[in-house]
Amino acid sequence: MTQKPEHTGLSDALVRFDDVRKSFRTARGRRQQALDGFSMSIPRGSVVGLLGPNGSGKTTALKTLLGLVRADSGSVHAFGHALPKDQRYVAGRMGALIEGPAFNASLTGEHNLRLIGELHGAGPAEVADALELVGIAHAARRAYSGYSLGMKQRLGVAGALISDPELLVLDEPMNGLDPEAVRDMRELLKRLRDERGMTVVVSSHILAEVELVCDWVTIVRNGRVICDAGVSELISRGTEHLVVRVHDTVTEQAVAVLERHGHTLTRAAGPRGTDELRMPAPRPHPHAPEVLRLLTAQDVYPRELLVESVSLEDIYVAAVRAADAAAEDGPFERR
């Protein structure tokens, strides 16, 4: 009798990692901790960006989800099932591209995709749909060996989509793509979420694209999650800055005026004989008109006054630096 799979009823998230740990033995026989208490949730129907420096544990986490790596401890659940015990019950509901595509160089893109399709019970219509989705239907009958790096990447994504999965896992899907192809990939991920209800996890170093396409981001450092939140929430939390650009002959006067009225400033050299005075700008920037009034009253006329918005890159850099400053365990390789 086949044992009934464990279903935990985790309805708040499609995927959950709880205190997952995984180490590997290096060539020198030392233990390298890839995941060190890794915990994260993947909301259903969202596009999630998994961010972190090289070697932070992102790919190991994705491989653990896909059953390619077995965790030493902790728990992973997907679709309410415990993994890897119930991996066979959920494997068909996931599609993935991990560490780059690998295809038969002598076969055409279409032939390669047909072979993958046969494993998932997908026919010619599904193959054609996947090729069209990723924008390489025109090159379907060209040998894979003649594909550019970007085309190979797109074919890898098509292979991940061939089974029409509920969860799509992509490791650096925009590698090798030109700007137009990056935009097309961004729009594809949004369509998969909006039109097909697909949940997408994207590991990427292109933070500007992650900010444009993702609903949620998880930042990983040294095998631990240091930030796990909605993109819009993170951006709204960030501190914007008011930047006042003045001619360098009146910088000291401008600084004196603004500090006398309680403004905290940092200063830096600007372009073409100017200095930039930067100060925190609480939303919705009520003190921008006040700053202009204070300066012009003292015959200091700014060349430019603008609000510098916070970006996901700013948040990422701040989170990683804060995690490094707080770390007490030393370098990444330990135990």
C-alpha positions as CSV (number, residue, x, y, z in Angstrom):
1,M,0.0,0.0,0.0
2,T,1.3,3.4,-0.9
3,Q,1.8,5.6,2.1
4,K,-0.3,8.8,2.0
5,P,1.9,11.9,1.7
6,E,2.1,14.3,4.7
7,H,0.1,17.4,4.1
8,T,0.6,20.2,6.6
9,G,-2.0,22.6,5.5
10,L,0.4,25.5,5.2
11,S,-1.9,27.8,3.3
12,D,-0.2,31.1,4.0
13,A,2.8,30.3,1.8
14,L,3.4,28.1,-1.2
15,V,6.9,27.2,0.1
16,R,8.5,27.5,3.5
17,F,12.0,26.9,4.8
18,D,12.4,26.7,8.6
19,D,15.8,26.7,10.2
20,V,17.4,24.8,7.4
21,R,21.1,23.9,7.7
22,K,23.4,22.3,5.1
23,S,27.2,21.9,5.1
24,F,29.6,20.5,2.6
25,R,33.1,19.1,3.0
26,T,35.7,21.1,1.0
27,A,38.6,19.6,-0.9
28,R,40.8,20.3,2.2
29,G,38.4,18.3,4.4
30,R,36.9,21.3,6.2
31,R,33.1,21.8,6.7
32,Q,31.7,24.7,4.8
33,Q,28.3,25.9,6.1
34,A,26.2,26.7,3.0
35,L,22.9,27.2,4.9
36,D,23.0,28.2,8.5
37,G,19.5,28.5,10.0
38,F,17.9,29.5,6.7
39,S,14.2,30.4,7.0
40,M,12.0,32.0,4.4
41,S,8.5,31.9,2.9
42,I,7.4,32.2,-0.7
43,P,4.0,33.8,-1.1
44,R,1.6,32.1,-3.5
45,G,1.1,33.9,-6.8
46,S,4.1,36.2,-6.4
47,V,7.4,36.8,-8.1
48,V,10.1,36.5,-5.4
49,G,13.7,37.8,-5.8
50,L,16.3,35.8,-4.0
51,L,19.3,38.1,-3.5
52,G,22.8,37.7,-2.0
53,P,26.5,37.8,-2.8
54,N,28.2,34.9,-4.5
55,G,28.5,32.0,-2.0
56,S,25.7,33.2,0.2
57,G,23.6,30.0,-0.1
58,K,21.0,31.0,-2.7
59,T,21.6,28.2,-5.1
60,T,21.9,25.6,-2.3
61,A,18.5,26.7,-1.0
62,L,17.0,26.3,-4.4
63,K,18.5,22.9,-4.9
64,T,17.2,21.9,-1.5
65,L,13.7,22.9,-2.6
66,L,14.0,20.9,-5.8
67,G,15.3,17.8,-4.1
68,L,18.8,18.1,-5.6
69,V,20.4,18.6,-2.2
70,R,19.3,17.1,1.2
71,A,19.4,19.4,4.2
72,D,21.3,18.3,7.3
73,S,18.5,19.7,9.5
74,G,15.4,21.9,9.5
75,S,12.3,21.6,7.4
76,V,11.2,22.5,3.9
77,H,7.6,22.4,2.8
78,A,6.1,23.0,-0.7
79,F,2.4,22.9,-1.6
80,G,1.8,21.8,2.0
81,H,4.0,18.7,1.7
82,A,7.1,17.9,3.6
83,L,10.3,17.6,1.5
84,P,12.1,15.6,0.5
85,K,9.9,12.9,1.9
86,D,7.0,13.9,-0.5
87,Q,9.2,15.2,-3.3
88,R,7.6,12.8,-5.8
89,Y,4.2,14.3,-5.2
90,V,5.3,17.9,-5.9
91,A,8.1,17.5,-8.5
92,G,5.7,17.7,-11.4
93,R,4.3,21.0,-10.1
94,M,7.7,22.7,-10.2
95,G,9.9,23.8,-13.2
96,A,13.5,25.0,-12.8
97,L,16.6,26.3,-14.4
98,I,19.6,26.0,-12.1
99,E,23.2,27.0,-12.9
100,G,22.6,27.4,-16.6
101,P,21.0,25.3,-19.3
102,A,22.5,22.1,-20.6
103,F,21.3,20.7,-24.0
104,N,22.6,18.5,-26.8
105,A,24.6,20.8,-29.0
106,S,24.0,18.8,-32.2
107,L,20.2,18.9,-31.9
108,T,17.9,21.8,-32.7
109,G,16.3,23.9,-30.0
110,E,12.9,22.4,-30.8
111,H,14.3,18.8,-30.7
112,N,15.9,19.4,-27.3
113,L,12.7,20.8,-26.0
114,R,10.7,17.8,-27.4
115,L,12.9,15.5,-25.4
116,I,12.2,17.4,-22.2
117,G,8.5,17.5,-23.1
118,E,8.4,13.7,-23.4
119,L,9.5,13.4,-19.8
120,H,6.5,15.5,-18.7
121,G,3.9,14.2,-21.2
122,A,4.0,17.5,-23.2
123,G,3.4,17.3,-26.9
124,P,4.2,19.5,-29.9
125,A,1.7,22.2,-28.9
126,E,3.3,22.7,-25.5
127,V,6.7,22.8,-27.0
128,A,5.6,25.4,-29.5
129,D,3.9,27.4,-26.7
130,A,7.1,27.4,-24.6
131,L,9.3,28.5,-27.5
132,E,6.8,31.3,-28.3
133,L,6.7,32.4,-24.7
134,V,10.4,32.9,-24.4
135,G,10.7,34.6,-27.8
136,I,12.8,32.1,-29.8
137,A,10.2,30.4,-32.0
138,H,12.0,31.8,-35.0
139,A,15.1,29.8,-34.1
140,A,13.3,26.5,-33.1
141,R,14.9,24.5,-36.0
142,R,18.4,26.0,-35.6
143,A,21.1,23.8,-34.0
144,Y,21.7,24.5,-30.3
145,S,25.4,24.9,-31.1
146,G,24.6,28.0,-33.1
147,Y,22.6,29.7,-30.4
148,S,23.9,32.8,-28.7
149,L,24.4,32.8,-24.9
150,G,21.1,34.7,-24.5
151,M,19.2,32.3,-26.7
152,K,20.6,29.3,-24.8
153,Q,19.3,31.0,-21.6
154,R,15.9,31.5,-23.1
155,L,15.7,27.8,-24.2
156,G,16.6,26.8,-20.6
157,V,13.6,28.9,-19.4
158,A,11.4,27.3,-22.0
159,G,12.5,23.9,-20.7
160,A,11.5,24.9,-17.2
161,L,8.1,26.0,-18.5
162,I,7.3,22.9,-20.7
163,S,5.2,21.2,-18.0
164,D,3.2,24.4,-17.2
165,P,4.4,24.4,-13.6
166,E,2.7,26.1,-10.6
167,L,6.1,27.1,-9.2
168,L,8.9,28.3,-11.5
169,V,12.5,28.5,-10.1
170,L,15.1,30.4,-12.1
171,D,18.7,30.8,-11.2
172,E,20.1,34.0,-12.9
173,P,17.7,33.8,-15.8
174,M,18.9,37.2,-17.2
175,N,22.5,36.2,-17.6
176,G,23.8,36.8,-21.1
177,L,20.6,38.7,-22.2
178,D,20.9,42.0,-24.1
179,P,18.8,44.9,-22.7
180,E,15.9,44.2,-25.0
181,A,15.9,40.5,-24.0
182,V,16.1,41.5,-20.3
183,R,13.0,43.6,-20.8
184,D,11.2,40.7,-22.5
185,M,12.1,38.4,-19.7
186,R,10.8,40.8,-17.2
187,E,7.5,41.1,-19.0
188,L,7.3,37.3,-19.4
189,L,7.7,36.7,-15.6
190,K,4.9,39.3,-15.0
191,R,2.6,37.5,-17.5
192,L,3.3,34.2,-15.9
193,R,2.2,35.6,-12.6
194,D,-0.7,37.7,-13.8
195,E,-2.2,35.5,-16.5
196,R,-1.3,32.0,-15.4
197,G,-1.2,32.5,-11.6
198,M,2.3,31.1,-11.5
199,T,4.6,31.6,-8.5
200,V,8.1,32.5,-9.6
201,V,11.4,32.5,-7.7
202,V,14.3,34.4,-9.3
203,S,17.8,34.4,-8.1
204,S,19.5,37.4,-9.6
205,H,22.3,40.0,-9.3
206,I,20.5,42.5,-11.5
207,L,18.9,44.5,-8.7
208,A,17.2,47.1,-10.9
209,E,15.3,44.3,-12.7
210,V,14.4,42.6,-9.5
211,E,12.9,45.9,-8.2
212,L,10.8,46.2,-11.4
213,V,9.5,42.6,-11.6
214,C,9.4,41.2,-8.0
215,D,6.7,41.5,-5.4
216,W,8.9,40.1,-2.6
217,V,12.6,39.9,-1.9
218,T,14.7,37.7,0.3
219,I,18.3,38.7,1.0
220,V,20.7,36.0,2.0
221,R,24.1,36.4,3.6
222,N,26.4,33.6,4.9
223,G,23.6,31.1,4.6
224,R,21.1,33.1,6.7
225,V,18.1,35.3,5.6
226,I,18.9,38.9,6.6
227,C,15.8,40.5,5.0
228,D,12.5,39.0,3.9
229,A,9.8,41.5,2.9
230,G,7.6,43.0,0.1
231,V,9.5,45.2,-2.3
232,S,7.0,48.1,-1.9
233,E,7.2,47.9,1.9
234,L,11.0,48.0,1.8
235,I,11.1,51.0,-0.5
236,S,8.6,52.8,1.7
237,R,10.7,52.1,4.7
238,G,13.8,53.6,3.1
239,T,15.0,57.1,3.8
240,E,14.9,59.4,0.8
241,H,17.3,62.4,0.7
242,L,16.9,66.0,-0.3
243,V,19.9,67.1,-2.4
244,V,20.7,70.8,-2.7
245,R,23.4,71.6,-5.3
246,V,25.0,75.0,-4.8
247,H,28.0,76.8,-6.4
248,D,31.1,76.0,-4.4
249,T,31.7,79.7,-3.6
250,V,28.6,79.8,-1.4
251,T,28.8,76.3,0.1
252,E,29.9,77.4,3.6
253,Q,27.2,80.0,3.7
254,A,24.5,77.5,2.7
255,V,25.8,74.9,5.3
256,A,25.7,77.6,8.0
257,V,22.1,78.6,7.2
258,L,20.8,75.1,7.1
259,E,22.6,73.8,10.2
260,R,21.5,76.9,12.1
261,H,17.9,75.8,11.4
262,G,18.4,72.2,12.6
263,H,19.1,70.4,9.3
264,T,21.7,67.5,9.4
265,L,23.8,67.6,6.3
266,T,26.5,65.6,4.5
267,R,28.4,67.3,1.7
268,A,30.2,66.1,-1.3
269,A,31.7,67.7,-4.5
270,G,29.3,68.0,-7.3
271,P,29.8,68.5,-11.0
272,R,31.1,71.7,-12.7
273,G,32.1,73.8,-9.6
274,T,29.2,72.8,-7.4
275,D,28.9,71.1,-4.0
276,E,26.0,68.8,-3.0
277,L,24.4,69.1,0.4
278,R,22.4,66.0,1.3
279,M,19.9,65.7,4.1
280,P,17.2,63.1,5.1
281,A,13.9,63.9,3.4
282,P,10.8,62.7,5.3
283,R,7.9,61.9,3.0
284,P,6.1,63.8,1.5
285,H,9.1,66.2,1.6
286,P,7.5,69.1,3.4
287,H,10.8,70.8,4.2
288,A,11.9,71.2,0.5
289,P,10.1,74.5,0.1
290,E,11.4,75.6,3.5
291,V,15.0,74.8,2.5
292,L,14.6,76.9,-0.6
293,R,13.1,79.8,1.4
294,L,15.9,79.7,4.0
295,L,18.6,79.8,1.4
296,T,17.2,82.5,-0.9
297,A,16.5,84.7,2.1
298,Q,20.3,84.8,2.5
299,D,20.9,85.3,-1.2
300,V,22.0,81.7,-1.7
301,Y,20.3,80.4,-4.9
302,P,20.7,76.6,-5.4
303,R,21.7,75.4,-8.9
304,E,19.4,72.4,-8.3
305,L,17.2,71.0,-5.6
306,L,16.0,67.4,-6.0
307,V,14.7,64.4,-4.0
308,E,17.0,61.3,-4.3
309,S,14.8,58.2,-4.1
310,V,15.8,55.1,-2.3
311,S,16.3,52.0,-4.5
312,L,16.4,48.3,-3.9
313,E,20.2,48.4,-4.5
314,D,20.5,50.9,-1.6
315,I,18.5,48.6,0.7
316,Y,20.5,45.6,-0.4
317,V,23.8,47.2,0.2
318,A,22.7,48.5,3.6
319,A,21.3,45.1,4.7
320,V,24.5,43.2,3.7
321,R,26.8,45.8,5.4
322,A,24.7,45.7,8.5
323,A,24.8,41.9,8.6
324,D,28.6,41.9,8.1
325,A,29.0,44.4,10.9
326,A,26.9,42.3,13.3
327,A,28.5,39.0,12.4
328,E,30.5,37.5,15.2
329,D,31.3,34.1,13.7
330,G,34.1,35.3,11.4
331,P,34.4,34.4,7.7
332,F,31.9,32.4,5.7
333,E,33.8,29.1,6.0
334,R,33.5,27.9,9.5
335,R,33.3,24.7,11.5
